[in-house]
Amino acid sequence: MEKLTNGESCPSRSNLASAPPGINATLQVLTGKWKIAILWRLMKGRVRFGELRRSIPGVSQHMLTSQLRELEMDGVVSRAVYPEVPPRVEYTLTEHGASLGQVLKTLAEWGEIHHRRQMDAPGPS
């Protein structure tokens, strides 16, 4: 243990190296360039695949499909296929996925503060 300037002990670096299991489990679900954007859109309610794709600029059909499949396997997103011509596919958050709502709102709030801070920071001299 290292000593801080105020005399308190600081945890050793080896104790800080690994994240707690909860962080790892959360990152396993949320890691992916588009997953948070997908979840954010699904927080507003049920959405068809095409509408979801249009609401997330820059995502390819392949990547959206891949990320949705992973979220579905994690039990966060539900997929409903309706036997119509052409087939209609809709996605919603599961109850478990909806429980991420406050987490996503907190991330958005932090991001807004961070963005403002970056915009207010003086440029290099």
C-alpha positions, 0 to 999 in steps of 0.5 A, a space after each residue: 500500500 502506498 501512502 497518500 499525502 494526507 497519511 491515508 493508504 492508497 490501494 495498490 495498483 494490482 488491486 485496481 487492475 481488474 474491474 469488478 465482475 459487474 463492470 465486465 458483465 455490463 461491458 460484455 453486453 454494451 460493447 459494440 459501436 452501435 449497441 448503445 445507439 440501438 438501445 437508446 432508440 429502442 427506449 422509445 418503443 417498438 421499431 421496425 428494422 428499416 426504421 431503426 436503421 434510418 434512425 442510426 446514421 452510419 450503421 450498415 445493415 450487416 452491422 445492425 443485424 449483427 449487433 441486434 443478434 448479440 443484444 437478443 442473445 443477451 436477453 436485452 432485445 426481443 425480435 418479433 417476426 410477423 408472417 406478412 408479405 413482405 415480412 415485418 420484423 420489429 424489435 423491442 427492449 425486453 424487461 431486462 433491457 428496459 432496466 438499462 434505461 437509467 444507465 443510458 440516461 446517466 451516460 447521456 448526461 455525463 456525455 453532455 457535460 463532457 462535451 460542453 467541457 471539451 467545447 469550453 476548454 481552451 485550445 492549444 497555445 
